[in-house]
């Protein structure tokens, strides 16, 4: 057996896959632009290298042997991956077009994503967007969505691809009027004496997990962060909300941050799509745009940057 016979021959495997797919050496040769004799030689070379018969051939029929069935499954996957690679390379040169269907967390979509979409569509005029605002976990495949945008920690799921868009930071804050009437909490335990308002108990629990065990009380739960922000602005209580909602209020003085050294939490916004689904140029374009637009340090967190540093950054 020569050296060439011991080396995996990708071209021969692709030829074999085409022979099985078409059921004919002649048709496979025609599709591949080869002679029938060349196709026969490639299949024979594979059989010599494997030391096993792959095909049963008569003058009238052809069928796979048991070894051939197993080997064909691998060759078929390789042929499909080769086609995907070629298609991907072609698509990279194509202008994104068509419709993108995606889901995003309700408040994040309303406050931060929606306002950025006109600029994206101006950049890619052949695209249309369908955005679904929802706080539930969507099934991308069954709901025929191209991607979703979720606020979470990094997910340990091999079935999905996730790309970080930006940090999501949570802070505790209240309106100046509330703090004038009830006082400013000086430590975590003092929160038990205040009206703590919830959009979700999860961020509160995560932020307090390493501190003292507290019994927090509040007279209002709202299942939407933007709605709860509006309640906080009236001076009704203390909230623990992401800065993409309250960053502007903190900058302008409508809300005051409290307990900055002990009440904080950071998660991330991720673009998520199935591992099994090739990311098309249109999906890549949207994700790239959001990474660029939201940035590693989002503009809504400018309240945390001292004014002098902000002025230097603008120069």
N, C-alpha and C positions, 0 to 999 in steps of 0.2 A: 504494500500500500504506500503510495507516494505522499510526500508532505502535503500537497494540495488537498488530498482526500481526507486528511486528518483535521483540516481547518474548517470551521463552520463556514458554509457558503451561503450568504444571505441571498444572493441573486438566484441561486438554485432553489432555495426555499420559496421565494416569491413565484418562481416558475411553477413549482409543484402546486402551490396554492391555486394558481390560475388554471392548471390542468384539472384539478378536482372541481373547482367552481364551475368550469364550463363543461366538464364531463368529456372533454375531447382534446387530444394532443393537437389536432389540426386547428381547432378554434382558439386554443390557448396561444398557439404560434401566431395566428392572425392578429389577435389582440395585442400581443407583446411585440409584434414586428420582428419575429424571429422565424427561422426555418423550422419545419417540423422535426428535422434531424437534430437541430440544436436543442430543442425542447426535450427530445428523448434522451440525448446525452446528459443533460442536466439532471433529469430524474434518475437515470442510471447511476450517475456519480453520487447522488444522495444515498441511494440504496447500498452502494459499495461502502461508503463511509460509515453508515449506520449498521452495516452487516445484517440487514433485514429487508425483506420485500415490502414495499409500500403499496403497490398496486397489483391487483390480479387483472391480467389483460388477455382477452381473446380477440379474434377478428371482429366480433360483434359487440362486445361489452367491456366495461372496465369498472372495477369496484375496489374499495379500500380494504386492505388487510386490517387486522386488529392493531398492529403497530402503526399502520398508515393512518388510522382514525385518530390515534393519540397525537401523532406527529402533525397531522393536518390542523388540529385545533390550535397548536402553537403557531404554525405558519400563517393561519388565517388571522390570528391576533396581530402578528407582526405586519401582515399586509395592510390591515386596517389602520395600525399605528403609522405606517408609512404614508398612507393616504391622508391621515389627519395632519401629519407633519407638513406634507406638501400643501394642503389646504390652508394651514396656519400661515405658512410662508407667503402664500398668495394673498391671504386676507390682510396681512400686515401692510401690504402695499395699497389696499383698497380703502376708499373713503367710507367711514362708518355711515350706515344708512339703516332705515327700518325703524322698528319700535323697540323701546326698552321698557319692560315691565318690572318695577321694583317696589319693595315695601320698606318702610322706615318707621322707627319709633315715632309716635304721634307728635309729642312736643318738639323733639329734635327736628322732625320733618317740617313742622309748621314754622318754627322760629329760625332755623339755620339752613335747612336744605332748600326749601321752596324758593327763597329769595335769590339763590345762586343759579337756579335752573335757566332763567332767561339768558344769562351769559353763556352757559354751556350750549344752548340751542342756537345762539348766534354764531358760535364757533363751528357747530356741526348742523347746518341747515337741513340736511337730509334725514335727520333723526326726529322721532316723536317720542314723547315720554308719557308713561302711565305710572303715577306714584300712588301707592296705597298707604295711608296712615293707620298704623295699628300697633298696639303694644303686645299683641300675642305673638308667639313663635310660629312663623309661617312654614308651610311645607312647600319649598321652592318647586319641586318637581310636579306634585299633584295640582298646585295652584298656577302652574305655568308662569312662574316669575323668573326673571333672569338673575336677580340677586336681591339680597336684603341688607339693610343697614341696621345693626344692632349695637346697643350700648351694654357692654359686659366686660368681664375679664377674658383673657384668651381662652378659647374653647379647646378642649382636648378631644377632637373628633376627626378621625382620619378621613371621613366621608366628605368633608367640606374643605374649601380653600378660604382662608380669611386674610384680609389685608387691612392693617391698621390705618385709619384715616386721620385720627387726632386724639389727644387725651381728653377725657371727660372728668372734670374735677368738681367735687361736691363741697359746699361750704354751709355753715350754719349762719343765719342772719335774721334780722328783724327790722321793722320800720323804726325810725327815731321816736315816733310817738309812742309805740309800745314800750320801748326801753325807758322813756321818760316816766311812764305810768307805773311800770313794774320793776324797773331797775335792770342793769346789765349783768347777766350771769358771769361770775368770776371763776368758777370751776365747774366740772361736770356734774357734781352732786347738786349744785344749785338749779340745774335744769328741772329737777323734780318739782320745783315750786312754780314752774312756768307753763304756759299754754303752748305745748309742742304740737305742731300741725303736720299731718302726714299726707304725702302723695303715695308713698310706699314705705312700709316699715323696714324694708331690706337695707337701704343705705344707712338709716339710723343704726340698725343692729350691727352692721359691718364696721361703722366708724367707732362704735362704743365697745366693740368686742374685747379689746385689750384693757379697758378701763374698769371702774367699779360697776357692780350690778345695780342698775337704776330702774326705777318704776316711773316711766314718763307718762304724762297725761295730756290730753288735748281734747277740745270739744268739737273738732271738725277734721274729717278725713275727706280728701278729694282725690279721685283716681286720675288726675291729670296735672302735671307739673306746672303748666302755664296758668291754669286756673288757680292753683294754690299760690303761685307767685302774686297774682292779683289780690288774693285775700291778704297775703302778708303785707302788701303795700298799704292796706287800709289800717294797719296797726293792730291786727287781731291776734298775732302770735309769732312764735319762732318757727322757721322752716329750715330744712336741710335739703338744699336743691342744687342742681348742677349749675355751674357758672355760665353755661351757654344760655340759661334762662335769666339769671340774676346779675350777670357781669355788668350790664349797662346800668342797672339800679345801684350796684355797689359803686360804680364810677361816679354816678350823678348824685349820690347821697340819698336816694329813695329808700335804700336798705343799708343797714350797717352790719358788717361781719362781726360775729362774736366767737370767742374761744378759738382763735386761729391756730393755736399750738396744740389743741387737743381734739378739735372736731374738724376732721378733713378726711377725704376719701378720693382716690383716683381710679378710674376705670378707663375704657377706651371705646371709641366708635370704630366698628369694623364693617367692612364690606365683605359679604359672605356669599359664596356660590358653590354649587356641588362639585366635588372632586371629579366626578364622572362626566361632567359637562364642560366641553372646551369653552374657555372664555373668548367670546367673539370680539372683533375689533370694536364694536359699539359698546360692549360691556367694559372692555379695558379703557376705552376713551372716557367713560363716565367715572370709573374708579380713579383714573389718573387725574381727572379734573377735580374731583373732590379732595384728593390728597393735596393737590396744589392749592386749592381754594381755602380749605380749612386750615392747613398748615400744621407743622409740629408744635407751634405755639399760637393757638387761635386768637383772633382779635378780641374775642369776648373776655379773654383773661387779662386784657390790658390794665384792668383796675389794680392788678397785683404788681404792676411794674411802676416803680417810682417815677414821678413826672419828669425828672431830669434825664432818666434813662430813656423814657419814651421820646423825648425831644432829640436825644442823640441818635436813636434808632431811625428817626425820620429823615435825618440829613443824608 
